[in-house]
Amino acid sequence: MAHAPVGAVIGARYWTVPVARAVVAFVPAAVITFNADHSAEFGLLVFGAFALVNGLVTGLLSWPTVTDRSDRSIFAIQGAVGVLAGVLALALNAGGLGFFLYIVSVWAAVTGFLELYSGIRVHGRGQVARDWLVVGALTAVLALVFLLLPPNAVVAVGLLGAYLVITGVYLVIAGVSLSSAPVDARRDLASSPTDSDTP
């Protein structure tokens, strides 16, 4: 059986998604940086707000701009996981350090894997594949670090802030690069087939 194209991957306005995600990451990063309280309760509040808003932004903005149906569904699931993690973190913000490490680890593992998977599906399709792979890898690394991290609230909250800064900077660069890409290149990216389907 021949390879079947999955159709378009992203629309012309997809660049707004990484830019919006970057803004969502920078705000809690700044809150962590300029706040002396790095307790587990503070970490849960900041992470909960970030995960909730990031989940909404990722899911809602990706739906009309990621034009491949499979990838669009993956990002919708990714957004739903973020919303759920955010709600749990905010509702159970007195859960302590163990819960903080657990909820961040689970969120990062699931969303990181989903974004990595999206990047692998469209491997070789240019910048959008690379962006999904890099952000997915950064998020998956956060999960590993939190799983292996000795229980220390100050270090854990600080590492969350560092992750948000690094990811935010990369997402800004990704969004600006996509927005300034030639129209023909974006059209080619959106209409070329993928190797994700097997014979």
C-alpha positions in Angstrom: 0.0 0.0 0.0 1.4 3.4 -0.9 2.0 6.1 1.7 -1.0 8.3 2.2 -0.4 12.0 2.8 -1.9 13.2 6.1 -2.5 16.7 4.6 -1.5 20.0 5.9 0.5 20.3 9.1 0.3 24.0 10.0 -1.5 27.0 8.8 0.0 30.4 7.9 -0.9 31.8 11.3 0.6 29.0 13.4 3.4 31.3 14.4 1.1 32.9 16.9 0.9 29.7 19.0 4.6 29.5 20.0 4.6 33.3 20.7 1.5 33.0 22.9 3.0 30.0 24.7 6.2 32.0 25.3 4.3 34.8 26.9 2.5 32.4 29.1 5.9 30.9 30.2 7.6 34.3 30.8 5.0 35.5 33.3 5.4 32.7 35.9 9.1 32.7 35.3 9.2 36.4 36.3 7.0 35.7 39.3 9.4 33.0 40.5 12.5 35.1 39.8 11.3 38.1 41.8 9.7 36.3 44.7 11.7 35.2 47.7 9.1 32.5 48.6 10.1 29.3 46.9 8.0 27.0 49.0 6.1 24.0 47.7 2.8 25.8 48.2 4.1 28.8 46.1 5.4 26.4 43.5 2.0 24.7 43.2 0.2 28.0 42.8 2.6 29.2 40.1 2.7 25.9 38.3 -1.0 25.5 38.5 -1.7 28.9 37.0 0.9 28.3 34.3 -0.3 24.7 33.4 -3.9 25.9 33.3 -3.3 28.9 31.0 -0.7 27.1 28.9 -3.1 24.2 28.4 -5.9 26.5 27.3 -3.6 28.4 24.9 -2.0 25.2 23.5 -5.3 23.5 22.9 -7.4 26.4 21.7 -4.9 28.1 19.5 -3.5 24.9 18.0 -6.9 23.7 16.9 -7.5 26.2 14.1 -3.8 26.6 13.1 -2.5 23.0 13.2 -4.2 21.7 10.1 -3.3 18.0 10.2 -6.1 16.3 12.1 -3.9 13.8 14.0 -1.5 16.5 15.2 -4.4 18.8 16.1 -5.9 16.1 18.2 -2.5 15.5 20.0 -2.2 19.1 20.9 -5.8 19.2 22.1 -5.0 16.3 24.4 -1.8 18.0 25.5 -3.9 21.1 26.3 -6.4 19.1 28.3 -3.6 17.5 30.3 -2.3 20.9 31.1 -5.7 22.2 32.2 -6.2 19.1 34.4 -2.8 19.4 36.0 -3.3 23.1 36.6 -6.7 22.7 38.2 -5.3 19.9 40.5 -2.2 22.0 41.5 -4.4 25.0 42.3 -7.0 23.0 44.2 -4.5 21.0 46.2 -1.9 23.8 46.7 -1.4 22.7 50.3 -0.3 19.2 49.1 3.3 19.8 50.0 6.6 19.1 48.3 5.9 15.5 47.4 2.7 16.5 45.5 4.5 19.4 43.8 7.3 17.1 42.5 4.7 14.5 41.4 2.3 16.8 39.6 5.0 18.6 37.7 6.7 15.3 36.8 3.5 13.7 35.5 2.5 16.9 33.5 6.0 17.2 32.0 6.3 13.5 31.1 2.9 13.4 29.4 3.0 16.7 27.6 6.7 16.3 26.7 6.0 12.9 25.2 3.1 14.1 23.2 5.0 17.1 21.7 8.0 14.8 21.0 5.6 12.4 19.2 4.2 15.2 17.1 7.7 16.2 16.1 8.7 12.6 15.2 5.5 12.2 13.1 6.5 15.2 10.9 10.2 14.5 11.1 12.0 16.1 8.1 9.3 18.7 7.6 11.6 21.6 8.6 11.3 24.1 11.4 8.0 23.1 12.9 9.2 19.5 13.4 12.4 20.7 15.0 10.5 23.1 17.3 8.1 20.4 18.5 11.1 18.0 19.1 13.1 20.6 21.1 10.2 21.8 23.3 9.1 18.2 23.8 12.6 17.2 24.8 13.0 20.2 27.2 9.7 19.3 28.9 10.7 15.6 29.1 14.0 16.5 30.7 12.1 18.6 33.3 10.2 15.4 34.2 13.4 13.4 34.6 15.0 16.1 36.7 12.0 16.4 39.0 11.9 12.6 39.4 15.6 12.4 40.3 15.7 15.6 42.3 16.4 15.3 46.0 13.4 16.7 47.9 14.1 20.5 48.1 11.4 23.0 47.5 13.7 26.0 46.8 15.7 24.0 44.1 12.6 22.6 42.6 10.8 25.9 42.2 14.0 27.5 40.9 14.4 24.7 38.3 10.8 25.2 37.2 11.5 28.9 36.7 14.7 28.1 34.7 12.7 25.7 32.5 10.0 28.4 31.8 12.7 30.9 30.8 14.6 28.5 28.5 11.4 27.3 26.9 9.9 30.8 26.6 13.1 32.1 24.8 13.1 29.2 22.4 9.4 29.6 21.6 9.8 33.3 20.9 12.6 32.5 18.4 10.5 29.8 16.9 7.5 32.0 16.5 9.4 34.9 15.0 11.2 32.5 12.6 7.9 31.0 11.4 6.3 34.4 11.0 9.2 35.7 8.8 9.5 32.6 6.7 8.8 33.1 3.0 5.1 32.5 2.2 6.0 29.8 -0.4 8.1 27.9 2.2 5.2 27.9 4.6 2.9 26.7 1.9 5.2 23.9 0.9 5.5 22.9 4.6 1.7 22.9 5.0 1.0 20.8 1.9 3.9 18.3 1.7 3.2 14.7 2.7 4.6 13.0 5.9 6.2 9.6 6.5 4.1 9.0 9.6 1.8 6.6 7.7 3.3 3.2 7.1 2.5 1.0 4.2 
